[in-house]
Amino acid sequence: MSYVHVQRLAPVTDEHNAARASVSYVERVWHRVASEPEMHGLTRAHIRMGARGLESAYVVRLFSEFEVILQDHLAARYPGRPIPRTAEALVNRVALRERIPDAIRSAAQDVREYRNAIVHRRTAAGAALDFREAAAALNRYLARLP
C-alpha cells in the first residue's frame, strides 16, 4: 500500500480547513470587520450562508481531485488502455484492477453519489456526508493503490 496518492488529496483538506476557519472567524468578529473594504456588500447572513455551503463545495472539490488521481493512476499503470469516461466506471475499474475490497469501493461510490446530488441539486440517495467523512472514504480507497 502506498500513501503517495493520499497525499495528493491533502491540499484540498488544508484548503477546506483554512476556509472553514476563516469563515468561522469572520462570523465571530463580524462587529469588528463589517466595515472593512473586503466586506463591502456583505451581511452577516451572507457569511452564514457561505459557512453552510462550505462543506458541500469542498466535497465536490475533493471528489474532483480524486477523479484526477484515479485517471493519472490508470494512465501510468496501464498505458494505452482506455480510461473510463464516467466517475462511476472509473472508480469501479480501478477497484477491479487493483483488487480494492467492495466495502471500500462502495464507500467511494457513496461520495460520488453525494457529489452528484450536490452538483445536480437532487436529494442524496443516502445520508449527507460531511467533508471529513468523504475525505476518509476516499483516502481509504487511495491507500489501497500500489
Phi, psi and chi 1 to 4 in degrees:
 res  aa     phi    psi   chi1   chi2   chi3   chi4
   1 MET       -  142.9  -72.5 -172.3 -143.3      -
   2 SER  -124.7  141.0  168.5      -      -      -
   3 TYR  -103.1   10.6  -70.0   92.9      -      -
   4 VAL   -60.0  -43.5  171.1      -      -      -
   5 HIS   -67.7  -38.1  -59.0  -66.9      -      -
   6 VAL   -60.3  -40.1  170.6      -      -      -
   7 GLN   -62.9  -24.4  -70.0  -55.0  -52.0      -
   8 ARG   -71.1  -21.3  -72.1 -176.9   58.3 -172.4
   9 LEU   -87.1  -17.6  -79.9 -174.1      -      -
  10 ALA   -55.3  -42.0      -      -      -      -
  11 PRO   -60.4  -31.8  -24.7   34.1      -      -
  12 VAL   -67.5  -40.4  179.8      -      -      -
  13 THR   -63.0  -42.6  -61.7      -      -      -
  14 ASP   -61.7  -43.2  -66.3  -18.7      -      -
  15 GLU   -60.8  -44.9  -72.9  175.1   26.0      -
  16 HIS   -60.0  -47.0  168.9  -99.8      -      -
  17 ASN   -62.5  -40.8  -67.7  -20.0      -      -
  18 ALA   -65.9  -44.0      -      -      -      -
  19 ALA   -64.8  -43.8      -      -      -      -
  20 ARG   -61.9  -44.1 -165.9  179.0   71.7 -133.6
  21 ALA   -64.9  -40.5      -      -      -      -
  22 SER   -64.3  -47.5  -61.3      -      -      -
  23 VAL   -64.6  -42.1  170.0      -      -      -
  24 SER   -61.2  -43.2  177.4      -      -      -
  25 TYR   -63.4  -48.3  176.4   76.1      -      -
  26 VAL   -60.6  -39.5  168.2      -      -      -
  27 GLU   -63.8  -41.7 -172.2  173.7    1.0      -
  28 ARG   -66.2  -37.4  -88.8 -164.3  -31.5  -86.2
  29 VAL  -107.3   23.3  -61.1      -      -      -
  30 TRP   -50.1  -42.4 -179.7 -107.9      -      -
  31 HIS   -59.8  -25.4   62.2  -77.5      -      -
  32 ARG   -93.2  -24.7  -67.3 -164.5  -45.4 -118.8
  33 VAL  -109.8   -4.0  -60.2      -      -      -
  34 ALA   -58.0  -28.5      -      -      -      -
  35 SER   -90.8   -0.2   61.1      -      -      -
  36 GLU   -68.4  147.9  -65.5  -66.9  -31.4      -
  37 PRO   -57.0  -34.1  -17.9   23.9      -      -
  38 GLU   -65.7  -19.3  -64.5   86.7   -1.8      -
  39 MET   -96.2    2.2  -57.3  -57.4  159.4      -
  40 HIS   -55.1  126.9  178.6   72.6      -      -
  41 GLY    85.4   -4.3      -      -      -      -
  42 LEU  -102.3  152.1  -64.6  176.4      -      -
  43 THR  -121.0  169.9   65.8      -      -      -
  44 ARG   -60.1  -32.5 -170.2  176.9 -138.3  161.5
  45 ALA   -63.7  -38.2      -      -      -      -
  46 HIS   -62.4  -41.1  -68.0  124.2      -      -
  47 ILE   -63.2  -42.6  -57.9  -57.8      -      -
  48 ARG   -63.9  -41.9  -73.3 -175.4 -179.0  131.8
  49 MET   -62.2  -40.9  -75.0 -172.4  -49.2      -
  50 GLY   -61.5  -41.0      -      -      -      -
  51 ALA   -63.3  -40.5      -      -      -      -
  52 ARG   -66.5  -34.2  -76.8 -166.7  -59.3  -88.6
  53 GLY   -85.2   -7.8      -      -      -      -
  54 LEU   -62.4  -45.6 -156.1   58.7      -      -
  55 GLU   -59.0  -50.9  -70.0  -67.8  -53.8      -
  56 SER   -66.9  -37.9   59.1      -      -      -
  57 ALA   -61.8  -40.2      -      -      -      -
  58 TYR   -79.2  -23.8  -88.5   92.4      -      -
  59 VAL   -65.4  -41.4  167.7      -      -      -
  60 VAL   -62.1  -47.2  170.7      -      -      -
  61 ARG   -61.1  -43.3  167.9  107.9  168.6   70.6
  62 LEU   -61.4  -47.2 -176.9   75.1      -      -
  63 PHE   -67.3  -35.2 -165.7   83.4      -      -
  64 SER   -59.9  -43.7  -65.1      -      -      -
  65 GLU   -66.3  -39.1 -170.4   64.6   29.4      -
  66 PHE   -58.5  -44.4  175.0   74.4      -      -
  67 GLU   -59.3  -44.2  -80.5 -174.7  -87.6      -
  68 VAL   -62.7  -41.1  170.0      -      -      -
  69 ILE   -61.1  -44.4  -67.4  167.1      -      -
  70 LEU   -65.5  -40.9  -64.8 -174.1      -      -
  71 GLN   -61.9  -45.8  -69.8  166.4   -8.7      -
  72 ASP   -61.7  -40.3  -69.9   -8.8      -      -
  73 HIS   -61.4  -49.3  172.5   76.8      -      -
  74 LEU   -63.3  -42.4  -78.8  179.2      -      -
  75 ALA   -62.6  -38.8      -      -      -      -
  76 ALA   -78.1  -40.9      -      -      -      -
  77 ARG   -84.8  -28.8 -169.5  147.2  156.5   92.2
  78 TYR  -131.2   64.1  -56.2   97.7      -      -
  79 PRO   -60.1  142.7   13.8  -19.2      -      -
  80 GLY    86.5  -15.7      -      -      -      -
  81 ARG   -85.9  143.5  -64.7 -138.0  172.6  126.4
  82 PRO   -66.0  145.0   18.0  -24.7      -      -
  83 ILE   -98.8  129.1  -65.6  173.3      -      -
  84 PRO   -55.1  146.4  -24.1   33.8      -      -
  85 ARG   -86.2  -25.5  -59.9 -171.6  112.4 -167.5
  86 THR  -102.0  151.8   67.8      -      -      -
  87 ALA   -63.8  -38.4      -      -      -      -
  88 GLU   -59.7  -48.8 -179.6  178.4   19.4      -
  89 ALA   -67.0  -36.1      -      -      -      -
  90 LEU   -62.2  -48.5 -180.0   63.8      -      -
  91 VAL   -60.7  -44.2  169.4      -      -      -
  92 ASN   -66.6  -42.0  -71.5  -20.9      -      -
  93 ARG   -62.8  -48.1  171.2   84.0   49.7   84.1
  94 VAL   -63.4  -42.0  172.4      -      -      -
  95 ALA   -60.9  -41.3      -      -      -      -
  96 LEU   -65.4  -49.4 -179.9   66.7      -      -
  97 ARG   -65.5  -35.6  -67.9 -151.9 -173.8  -84.5
  98 GLU  -102.3    7.9  -53.7  -56.6  -12.8      -
  99 ARG    55.9   48.2  -64.8 -172.4  168.0  101.1
 100 ILE   -81.1  130.0  -65.8  173.2      -      -
 101 PRO   -56.4  147.2  -24.2   33.6      -      -
 102 ASP   -56.7  -38.3  -78.2  -16.2      -      -
 103 ALA   -63.1  -38.4      -      -      -      -
 104 ILE   -72.5  -41.7  -67.2  171.9      -      -
 105 ARG   -61.7  -44.2  180.0 -164.7   53.4   77.8
 106 SER   -62.4  -40.0 -179.8      -      -      -
 107 ALA   -64.4  -38.3      -      -      -      -
 108 ALA   -65.6  -38.6      -      -      -      -
 109 GLN   -66.6  -32.4  -68.7  -69.9   15.3      -
 110 ASP   -62.8  -40.1  -70.6  -14.8      -      -
 111 VAL   -64.0  -43.0  177.2      -      -      -
 112 ARG   -59.1  -45.9 -179.4 -168.1   57.4   76.4
 113 GLU   -63.0  -40.5  -71.7  175.0   10.5      -
 114 TYR   -66.1  -41.3 -178.4   58.2      -      -
 115 ARG   -58.8  -44.9 -174.8  -85.0  -39.6 -107.4
 116 ASN   -61.0  -40.2  -73.7  -10.6      -      -
 117 ALA   -62.9  -38.2      -      -      -      -
 118 ILE   -67.6  -51.8  -66.8  166.1      -      -
 119 VAL   -64.6  -39.6  170.3      -      -      -
 120 HIS   -98.9    9.2  -58.7  -66.8      -      -
 121 ARG    51.7   49.1  -63.4 -179.5 -177.1 -150.6
 122 ARG  -110.8  166.2  -62.5 -171.6  -60.1 -125.2
 123 THR   -74.6  131.3  -57.1      -      -      -
 124 ALA   -63.2  142.2      -      -      -      -
 125 ALA   -63.6  -38.7      -      -      -      -
 126 GLY  -115.1 -161.2      -      -      -      -
 127 ALA   -71.7  150.7      -      -      -      -
 128 ALA   -64.8  143.8      -      -      -      -
 129 LEU  -108.5  139.1  -60.6  170.5      -      -
 130 ASP   -87.2  171.5   68.6   19.7      -      -
 131 PHE   -57.7  -44.2 -179.9   84.4      -      -
 132 ARG   -62.8  -41.0  -78.0 -177.9 -137.1  146.4
 133 GLU   -64.2  -43.4  -67.5  168.1  -33.5      -
 134 ALA   -63.3  -46.4      -      -      -      -
 135 ALA   -61.6  -41.4      -      -      -      -
 136 ALA   -62.9  -44.0      -      -      -      -
 137 ALA   -63.2  -44.9      -      -      -      -
 138 LEU   -70.5  -35.9  -60.3 -178.2      -      -
 139 ASN   -66.7  -37.3  -78.8  -29.9      -      -
 140 ARG   -61.5  -41.2  -81.9 -169.3  -61.4  -83.9
 141 TYR   -64.0  -52.1 -175.1  103.5      -      -
 142 LEU   -63.1  -32.7  -67.2  174.6      -      -
 143 ALA   -64.8  -19.2      -      -      -      -
 144 ARG   -84.0   -9.6  -55.3  -66.0  -73.4 -152.6
 145 LEU   -75.8  144.6  -61.8  179.8      -      -
 146 PRO   -74.1      -   16.7  -20.0      -      -
